[in-house]
């Protein structure tokens, strides 16, 4: 991997992040023209009370003064204080991040593993009933909105059948510890994790099927068969490893996208993570929390895109020599 390649990718990511930081500031001030009035709607505030709140929330001075103050705070990872809880935004994000990372991590691994397996079977048995059934299944799941799928699973398995809890991270009335406590959390995670897994496995299956079909046309696979190697050996040792390249890159990119895209699913299942915090901040409106979450989500997408670029270059010599 050349130094030029690494430098170009890192500088490009930093430039994108800088644009996001600037965009982040102006976007939410356009949306919330008067945060104090929105936050305390319906209450008669005196001018003195308004001035006190404006100073407390850092909304005083010109737009340029606010921008410089925001920029200094952001560079020191200080996103201000929440309008609703009056707690530091960064501490609230750090508190809620583990729940989202656990949910997204489990669903990302499951969707990738299951999707890749379906794609391999569909490609290797192309133009058979198995291929048609697998393709129809993955196209169906790929076209389902995750919020609709989440509401469907919640209604059937949570409300109607009562097999799983309908929300939260754990049972607040339970005093279980150890394995029992983890089991309780796993039951609460099952439906939201299933929602994200089903919503994203179709993408992996379709990409894996397409990549494997392209690989199977390569001359070295024809040569491998001519040598007398069994189909299962040709598939597992030669075809699949080479076809995995675009899928691995997709997985690296998707983790950042799913991390920022779990808002609807977390809101439906009241999962106490960053997505649910975004939902509550929108209804506030909680400007500092929205800014902090938007920046964290954007930075995660940029970071995992950069990781995907490096991973692709490490796996494919043609890319890293550019």
C-alpha positions, -999 to 999 in steps of 0.1 A, spaced: 0 0 0 17 32 -12 21 63 10 4 83 -17 -27 61 -15 -29 63 23 -23 100 23 -50 107 -4 -76 86 14 -69 101 49 -69 137 36 -101 130 17 -118 116 49 -106 146 69 -119 170 43 -153 153 44 -153 154 82 -145 191 81 -174 197 58 -197 177 80 -187 198 111 -195 231 93 -227 217 78 -237 204 112 -236 238 127 -257 257 102 -281 229 95 -297 227 129 -297 265 133 -317 268 101 -341 241 114 -344 255 149 -345 293 144 -354 299 180 -345 269 202 -355 286 234 -390 293 221 -393 257 208 -381 242 240 -403 263 263 -433 265 240 -465 274 258 -447 291 286 -445 329 292 -409 337 297 -397 371 306 -369 388 286 -346 383 316 -353 345 316 -348 343 279 -315 361 281 -304 337 309 -313 306 288 -297 320 257 -264 326 276 -267 291 293 -272 273 260 -244 293 242 -268 310 217 -258 346 224 -238 368 201 -236 368 163 -237 337 142 -200 339 136 -193 341 174 -215 310 179 -197 292 151 -163 298 166 -175 288 200 -190 256 185 -158 249 166 -136 252 197 -160 229 217 -162 203 189 -124 201 186 -122 194 223 -151 168 220 -173 191 239 -208 191 223 -224 213 249 -252 203 273 -285 188 264 -315 212 264 -337 186 280 -315 168 307 -289 196 311 -262 168 310 -231 170 288 -240 156 254 -208 136 251 -214 118 284 -249 109 273 -236 96 239 -209 75 257 -236 61 280 -260 51 252 -234 40 226 -228 4 240 -264 -5 235 -263 6 199 -230 -10 192 -242 -43 207 -274 -43 186 -257 -32 154 -227 -56 159 -249 -87 164 -272 -78 135 -243 -69 112 -225 -102 118 -257 -123 114 -268 -105 83 -234 -109 67 -230 -146 75 -265 -156 65 -265 -134 34 -232 -147 22 -243 -183 27 -275 -177 8 -256 -159 -20 -231 -188 -23 -259 -214 -25 -279 -194 -51 -248 -188 -73 -235 -223 -72 -270 -237 -80 -279 -210 -105 -310 -213 -126 -324 -240 -103 -354 -238 -80 -330 -232 -51 -315 -202 -69 -350 -188 -77 -363 -193 -42 -332 -177 -26 -332 -147 -50 -369 -142 -44 -364 -143 -6 -335 -119 -6 -352 -95 -30 -383 -95 -7 -363 -88 24 -341 -62 6 -372 -42 -4 -388 -42 31 -384 -9 50 -368 -18 84 -394 2 103 -423 -16 87 -406 -50 94 -399 -40 130 -436 -30 136 -447 -63 120 -424 -84 142 -433 -64 173 -471 -69 166 -468 -106 159 -442 -119 183 -443 -92 210 -480 -82 213 -500 -111 198 -480 -141 208 -461 -125 238 -430 -145 231 -406 -115 235 -406 -82 254 -420 -53 234 -393 -28 244 -364 -17 265 -330 -32 272 -339 -53 302 -368 -60 326 -367 -31 351 -384 -52 378 -359 -81 375 -330 -85 399 -313 -112 379 -275 -112 377 -249 -130 357 -261 -154 330 -297 -148 338 -292 -110 334 -276 -116 300 -304 -139 290 -329 -112 298 -310 -87 277 -308 -112 249 -346 -117 249 -350 -79 247 -325 -77 219 -339 -105 198 -366 -87 179 -347 -55 170 -316 -76 161 -338 -98 139 -353 -68 122 -319 -53 112 -306 -88 103 -335 -95 79 -335 -60 65 -298 -62 55 -291 -98 47 -306 -95 12 -280 -70 2 -251 -93 11 -268 -123 -6 -273 -104 -39 -238 -90 -39 -223 -124 -30 -243 -141 -57 -233 -116 -84 -196 -117 -74 -195 -155 -73 -212 -158 -107 -185 -134 -122 -157 -154 -105 -170 -187 -118 -164 -175 -154 -127 -170 -148 -103 -192 -166 -85 -205 -135 -117 -222 -123 -120 -239 -157 -84 -251 -153 -91 -263 -117 -120 -284 -129 -98 -297 -158 -73 -309 -132 -100 -331 -118 -108 -312 -86 -142 -318 -71 -167 -290 -74 -168 -285 -36 -131 -280 -36 -132 -256 -65 -159 -236 -48 -144 -234 -13 -107 -230 -21 -108 -210 -53 -142 -194 -61 -155 -182 -28 -123 -166 -14 -119 -144 -45 -156 -135 -47 -156 -124 -10 -136 -92 -18 -166 -69 -26 -187 -85 2 -160 -78 28 -158 -42 16 -196 -39 18 -196 -52 53 -171 -26 65 -191 2 49 -224 -12 61 -214 -12 98 -212 26 98 -244 30 78 -264 6 100 -250 24 131 -265 56 119 -296 40 104 -309 22 134 -330 52 145 -364 39 134 -357 4 148 -345 16 181 -375 40 184 -400 12 176 -385 -12 202 -376 16 227 -340 3 226 -320 28 248 -292 35 223 -281 64 201 -310 58 176 -336 62 203 -317 92 217 -320 108 182 -357 101 181 -362 119 215 -339 147 205 -359 154 174 -391 157 194 -374 180 219 -360 197 199 -327 192 216 -302 211 194 -269 201 211 -279 164 212 -289 164 176 -256 181 166 -236 157 186 -254 126 173 -253 138 137 -215 143 140 -210 109 157 -230 91 130 -213 110 102 -178 103 116 -187 66 120 -197 64 83 -165 83 72 -143 61 94 -157 28 82 -155 40 46 -118 48 51 -114 13 67 -131 -2 37 -107 16 13 -77 3 32 -92 -32 35 -99 -33 -2 -64 -22 -10 -49 -48 13 -69 -75 -4 -65 -64 -40 -29 -54 -51 -44 -35 -81 -59 -10 -58 -30 -3 -34 -6 2 -63 -26 32 -76 
